[in-house]
Amino acid sequence: MIERREDPATLHDWRADGYASAEEYRRWSLNTCGIACLQSVLSDLGHPEQPKTTLLRRAVATGALVPQDDGGIDGMFYRPFVEWVRADYGIEAVVRGVLEVDELSSHVASGDWYVIASVSSEIRWPDRRPSRRGGHLVLVHDIRDGHLIFHNPSGLGPTAADARCRPERFAHFFARRGILVKRSPCGSS
């Protein structure tokens, strides 16, 4: 089955996110999954809401995202991201270059951590076999009834907010790397 790709600028209110034009939104739309995860974390921790473009500018300034001359975007680069959220928001975060799904599950189950996990964007179709692992970020924030619960910025319907996937199935999409993000700001209990 061939998936029809629609213009992302017609599917989203890009003005509400602070973009100056549909063209600007199109340029960034495929590269904001990490920013969307950060927005969820900031909201959950009680930080004031910020437009996506404000966070994108800061991500570029810190080297977490790197615009290319050809219009492409490189990133999310984990180490600059971790330094940025610590400096700007006092949030403790740890890069994990190797992270097994059972360890990810354990961190989330503890209630102390979110995990920004690198997965295939094909996780929006959890019953299909993915063609790759990694390249997209989701925010794993809970475990319920044996399922990882995550926010998928590219999800559709039930595969977006509070998407559910068993850890053994999640492993098929998971690149075994990510960022642990403390559920409370640095220095707070």
C-alpha positions in Angstrom: 0.0 0.0 0.0 1.4 3.4 -1.0 1.0 6.1 1.6 -0.1 9.5 0.1 2.0 12.3 1.5 0.1 15.5 2.0 1.5 19.0 2.3 2.3 19.4 6.0 1.4 23.1 5.8 -2.2 22.2 5.1 -2.5 19.8 8.0 -1.2 22.1 10.7 -1.8 25.6 12.0 1.8 26.8 11.4 0.9 30.4 12.3 0.1 29.3 15.9 3.6 27.9 16.2 5.1 31.2 15.2 6.2 30.4 11.6 6.3 33.4 9.2 5.2 31.4 6.2 4.0 28.0 5.0 7.4 27.7 3.3 9.2 28.2 6.6 7.0 25.6 8.2 7.6 23.1 5.4 11.3 23.5 5.8 11.3 22.7 9.5 8.2 20.4 9.8 10.2 17.2 9.3 12.8 18.2 11.8 10.9 19.3 14.9 10.2 16.0 16.6 12.8 16.7 19.3 11.4 20.2 19.8 7.9 18.7 20.2 9.2 16.3 22.8 10.8 19.2 24.7 7.5 21.2 24.5 5.8 18.3 26.2 8.4 18.0 28.9 8.4 21.8 29.6 4.6 21.8 29.8 4.5 18.8 32.2 7.1 20.5 34.4 5.1 23.7 34.5 7.2 25.9 32.3 5.4 28.7 30.4 4.4 27.6 26.8 6.7 28.8 24.1 6.1 28.9 20.4 7.9 26.1 18.5 9.8 28.7 16.5 11.2 30.2 19.7 12.5 26.8 20.7 13.8 26.2 17.2 15.9 29.4 17.2 17.4 28.4 20.6 18.1 24.9 19.3 20.0 26.4 16.3 21.9 28.9 18.5 23.0 26.0 20.8 24.0 23.6 18.0 21.2 21.1 18.8 19.8 21.7 15.2 22.0 22.8 12.3 20.4 24.3 9.2 22.2 23.5 5.9 22.7 25.7 2.9 20.6 23.3 0.8 17.6 23.9 3.0 18.0 20.7 5.0 18.3 20.4 8.8 20.8 18.3 10.7 20.0 17.2 14.2 18.8 16.7 16.9 22.3 16.6 18.3 22.0 15.1 21.8 24.9 16.7 23.7 24.1 20.3 22.7 20.4 19.6 23.5 21.3 18.3 27.0 23.5 21.4 27.6 20.8 23.7 26.4 17.9 22.3 28.5 20.2 22.3 31.6 21.3 25.9 31.0 17.9 27.4 30.0 15.5 25.3 32.1 17.5 23.7 34.8 16.5 20.3 33.6 18.9 17.4 34.1 19.3 15.2 31.0 21.7 12.4 30.1 22.7 11.2 26.7 22.5 7.4 26.3 24.4 6.2 23.2 23.4 2.7 24.0 20.0 2.1 25.7 18.2 -1.2 25.7 14.4 -1.2 25.7 14.3 -2.9 29.1 16.5 -0.2 30.6 14.3 2.5 28.9 11.2 0.8 30.4 12.9 0.7 33.9 13.7 4.4 33.8 10.2 5.4 32.8 8.6 3.0 35.3 10.6 4.6 38.1 8.6 7.7 37.6 11.8 9.8 37.7 12.6 10.0 34.0 11.1 10.7 30.6 13.0 9.1 27.7 13.4 10.9 24.4 13.9 7.8 22.2 15.2 7.5 18.7 12.8 5.4 16.7 11.7 4.9 13.1 8.9 7.3 12.2 7.1 4.2 11.0 6.1 3.6 14.6 2.9 5.4 13.7 2.0 2.0 12.2 3.0 -0.3 15.1 1.7 -3.5 13.5 3.9 -3.1 10.4 7.5 -4.2 10.0 9.7 -1.0 10.0 12.2 -0.5 7.2 14.7 1.1 9.6 15.3 2.1 13.2 15.9 5.6 14.3 15.6 9.0 12.6 12.7 10.2 14.6 12.2 11.1 18.3 9.3 10.3 20.6 8.8 11.1 24.3 8.2 7.9 26.4 6.5 9.1 29.5 4.6 6.2 31.1 4.1 2.5 31.3 0.5 1.2 31.7 -0.8 -2.4 31.4 2.5 -3.6 30.0 2.7 -0.9 27.3 5.1 2.0 26.8 3.1 5.2 26.6 4.6 7.9 24.4 4.0 11.2 22.6 4.7 10.7 18.9 5.0 14.1 17.2 4.4 12.5 13.8 1.6 10.2 15.0 -1.9 10.0 13.6 -4.9 9.7 15.8 -4.2 7.0 18.4 -0.5 6.9 17.5 0.1 10.6 18.5 -0.6 11.7 22.1 -0.4 8.7 24.5 0.4 6.2 21.8 0.8 2.7 23.2 3.2 -0.1 22.3 4.5 -3.2 24.0 8.2 -2.9 24.8 9.1 -6.0 22.6 7.3 -4.4 19.7 8.8 -0.9 20.4 12.2 -2.6 20.1 11.6 -3.2 16.4 11.5 0.6 15.8 14.0 1.7 18.5 17.6 2.6 17.6 18.8 1.8 21.1 19.7 5.4 21.9 18.1 8.5 23.4 18.1 11.0 26.1 17.0 10.5 29.7 15.2 13.6 31.0 14.7 14.1 34.7 11.1 14.7 35.7 12.0 17.5 38.0 14.3 20.5 37.3 17.9 20.3 38.6 18.2 21.0 42.3 14.5 20.4 43.1 13.2 17.3 44.9 
